[in-house]
Amino acid sequence: MDVQDYVRILRTRWHVIVASTAVAILVVLGASMMQTPTYETSTRLFVYPQSRVASYAQMLNGGVLVERTLDRLDLAMSKPELAAKIASSVIPGTMLVRVTVTDDDPDRAQEIANTLSEEFIALAQELEATESGDSGSPVGTRDGVGASAEGQTALQVAGPNGSTALIEPTPRVTLETPATVPTEVPTDRQANLTLAALVGLLLGVALAVLRDLMDKTVRDSRTAESLVGAELVGAIPFDRGRVGMIAFSASNTDSVITQEYRKLSANLQYRRSSSPSVVVITSPVSGDGKAATAVNTALALAESGHDVCLVEADLRAPRLAETLGVREGSGLSDVLVGKSTLDEVLRETEYRGFALLPAGDPPSNPSELIASSATRETLERLRLRYDFVIVAAPSVLPVADATVLSALSDGTLLVARQGGTSKGQLAQAAESLNRVGASILGVVLTMTSETVDVAKKAKDYATSMRA
């Protein structure tokens, strides 16, 4: 995949990315709103001498102190649960230790902090009393000025034989600042939402790419061109407001869709190999928009001043006479069996320069009629009378009619529906047409959501043909 593929994915599957981002934001927002608020308070303990500060700070959430606090307050929680609520840290450059307690109950947080500090002071006194009773307070002797191992000034006393004994100052722990009324711990909601949006965006892009890789339908012009081996000559957008098959009307002469059909007709004129031309319009399967493409392409050609005949060659399901508002009855099938002449079945429409050869009564053997020599003769006679003969053929894959008609024509337009026609169907249809020697003039994408500069493609093609 290259940059153009990623741009196309972002353009066509943007709703997946937006939805993923929105869901991630809503989940985090909901979780933050449902989260129980927590409250924080702290006490400060003064520890003397400084040599005790680091070790005492580590004892503050130890098992012994936690257990004594639990017993005193009779809290309904385990030792690990209480320990997780306690944090201690040394204030740099001081002999102060900060004890922080967080809890979802502000009163309980304050009570735990004060009780923990009181129990720690008592525990420290017990430990120092035990240590003093075991070994005494002297920590060592040396000549000169006395100092403890940690650089703490010690008391010098005279020792035996003229030596000096260093007496460690009496350790003590006091409550410097008791716990105040707890404050609610602020949550960084904005940062969480930003992170959620980023994660949702990346996940959405990944899902969009994955869906595109798993999508077996034709989604863009490059795919259609590579499967057919011909250039895109038309991209007909999806028109939600259009009712019926005909895009051209008195009140709708300059819409986006009519402009695209005009581009298609201009592109077709650049590509015709002879004048006049017989052009078959077909698709791999039904539902791709081939009939609407044939009708509106013929109308665009007639609008530009050409005499056009639209041949309804789908003898199994005729409907163009009703669509164009002309009299139904005899048609192509009657000409092919010799029941009617061409002049008897041609219908003039309300559009200047636009005639219709309807399908006629559905025969019992449509494929045999299409494959007969009468079809070739009929198309040759129409070729002599009109500038363009547009043949609305059946789908390629279900029956052989379209391939027979394409072999008799000057060129074929292969119609595919964006997001509807599968890649395998389009490739198989192109292969069937190539097998009978049909000239594929180009691909027409219908129901598109992207704009393709087919007019520029037409000019580039014409320039290459003149070179």
C-alpha positions, 0 to 999 in steps of 0.5 A: 500500500502506498500513500494514495491508498492510505489517503483513500482509506481515510477518505472512504472509511473516515466514519470508522475512525471517528466512531473509534475515537468517539467510543474511546473518549466516551469510555474514558469520560464515563470511567472518570465520572464513575470513579470514586473520588479519593482524598489525601492528607499528610503529616510531617515527622521530625527525626533526630539525628539525621542518621535515622531519617532514611531508615525510619522513612522506610519503616512507615508502611512496614508490616508492624506499624500497619498492623498496630494502626489497624488494631488501634482503629479497628479498620475493616481492611487487610494489611496490604490494603492499608499499606497501599494507602500510605506513602512516605518520603524524606524532604530533601535537605531536612530531617523531616519525613512526610507521611501521605495517606489517601483514602476514599473517606476523608475523615478516615484518611485524616484518622489513619495519618494521625494514628500512624504517626502516633504509633510510629513515634511510640514504635521508634521509642521502643526500638531505641530503648531496646537498642540502648539497653543492649549496647549503650549509646557510644558508637565509637572512639577516636582522638580529636573532634567527635562526629558520627558516621553520618556527619552528625555532631556527637557529644565528646566525653573523656575515656580511659587512658586519655581517649575521647568517647563519642556519644550518639545524641539521643534519637527522637521522633516528634510530630512536626505537623499533624494531618489536616482536613484532606483534600480531593486528589485531582484527576488529570481528566484532560490528559486522560481524554487526550490520551483516549482520543489518540488511542482511539484515533490509532485504533480507528486507523488500524480498523479502517486499514484492516477492513479495507484489506478484507474488503473484496469489492472495488473501492477505487479507480486504481483497483478498477483500472488494474483489474480491467486493464483499461482506464477509468472513463466515468465516475458517477456519484451516488445521488441520494435525491434522484428518483428514477433512472434518468438524471437529465430533466428540465429542473436538473440540467446542471447537477453534479451527476449530469456533469459527470455523465457529460464528462463520460460522453466526452470521454467516449467521443475521444475514444471511439475508433470510428464514426459512427460508433456502436458502443456496448454498455454492460457490467459483471452482474446485475445491480451495478447501474449499467442500464442507468449509465446507458440511458444517461450516456445516450442522453448526454451524447444527444444533448451535445448534438449527436443523433443517438439510438439506444438499443435495449438488448436485455431481452429478458427484462425489458424496462427502458420503454417505460423509463423513457415514457414511450409506447411499449410493444414490438422491438428488437426481438421482433426485428431479429425473428423477422416479425417487424422492420426496424422502422416499425419498432424504432421509437422517438423520445421527447429528447431531441436526437434520441431514439429508442429501440426497445427490447420488445416481447421477451422471447423464449430463446434470447441468447440464440437471437442475440447470437444470430446473424440478424443481430449483426445486420441490425447493428450495421443498419443502425450504424448507418443511421446514427452517430452513436448506437448505445447498446444496453446489454445484459450482465456479462457473467450470468449469460453470454449475450453481452460478450456476443454483442461486445464482439460485434461492437466498436467498443465496450464500457464495463460498469462496476459499482463502487463497494458493490461489485467484487474484484473477482467479478470485475476481473472475470467479466473483463477476461470474458470480454477479452476472450472474444476479442472485445475492445474495452474502451474503459471502466465506469464506476457508479455510486462513487463517493470520490471525485475523479478527474475523468475529463483530464483522463480523456484529454490525456488519452486523446493527446496520446492517440495523436502523438 
